[in-house]
Amino acid sequence: MDIRKRFGKRVKALREANGWSQEELADRADLHRTYISAVERAVRNPTLTVIERIAKALKISMAELFS
């Protein structure tokens, strides 16, 4: 499976585990909801900076986000 698809599935699983909507995660990461949607669908290829913002919003390390 493509790394973007695996990453998107991981972000979605962690977001849902927190009981958050895409909008809630986007707000916490200071991103647009449609960007979170695109990451989860593997349409966007997020930069390291965006990955770090998502990890911080989820209150996990970047390493945990990729595990």
C-alpha positions as CSV (number, residue, x, y, z in Angstrom):
1,M,0.0,0.0,0.0
2,D,1.2,3.5,-0.8
3,I,2.7,5.4,2.1
4,R,0.2,8.3,1.7
5,K,-2.7,5.8,2.0
6,R,-1.2,4.2,5.1
7,F,-0.5,7.6,6.6
8,G,-4.0,8.8,5.8
9,K,-5.6,5.7,7.4
10,R,-3.4,6.2,10.5
11,V,-4.5,9.8,10.9
12,K,-8.1,8.9,10.4
13,A,-7.9,6.0,13.0
14,L,-6.2,8.3,15.6
15,R,-8.7,11.1,14.9
16,E,-11.7,8.8,15.3
17,A,-10.1,7.2,18.4
18,N,-10.3,10.7,20.0
19,G,-13.9,11.1,18.9
20,W,-13.0,14.1,16.7
21,S,-14.4,15.2,13.5
22,Q,-12.1,16.3,10.7
23,E,-13.0,19.8,11.5
24,E,-11.9,19.3,15.2
25,L,-8.6,17.9,14.2
26,A,-8.1,20.7,11.6
27,D,-8.8,23.3,14.2
28,R,-6.4,21.8,16.7
29,A,-3.7,21.5,14.0
30,D,-4.5,25.0,12.5
31,L,-5.3,23.5,9.1
32,H,-8.3,23.6,6.9
33,R,-10.9,20.8,7.2
34,T,-10.6,20.0,3.5
35,Y,-6.8,19.5,3.9
36,I,-7.3,16.9,6.7
37,S,-9.9,15.2,4.4
38,A,-7.4,15.2,1.5
39,V,-4.6,13.8,3.8
40,E,-6.9,11.0,5.0
41,R,-7.9,10.1,1.4
42,A,-4.2,10.2,0.3
43,V,-4.9,13.0,-2.1
44,R,-2.4,15.4,-0.5
45,N,1.3,14.7,0.3
46,P,1.8,16.6,3.6
47,T,5.1,18.3,4.4
48,L,7.1,17.5,7.5
49,T,5.8,20.7,9.0
50,V,2.2,19.6,8.5
51,I,2.9,16.1,9.8
52,E,4.4,17.7,12.9
53,R,1.3,19.9,13.4
54,I,-1.0,16.9,13.0
55,A,1.0,14.9,15.6
56,K,1.0,17.8,18.1
57,A,-2.7,18.2,17.6
58,L,-3.1,14.5,18.4
59,K,-0.7,14.8,21.3
60,I,1.6,12.2,20.1
61,S,5.1,12.2,18.6
62,M,5.8,12.1,14.9
63,A,7.3,8.6,15.5
64,E,4.0,7.4,17.1
65,L,2.1,8.8,14.2
66,F,4.1,6.6,11.8
67,S,4.0,3.5,13.9
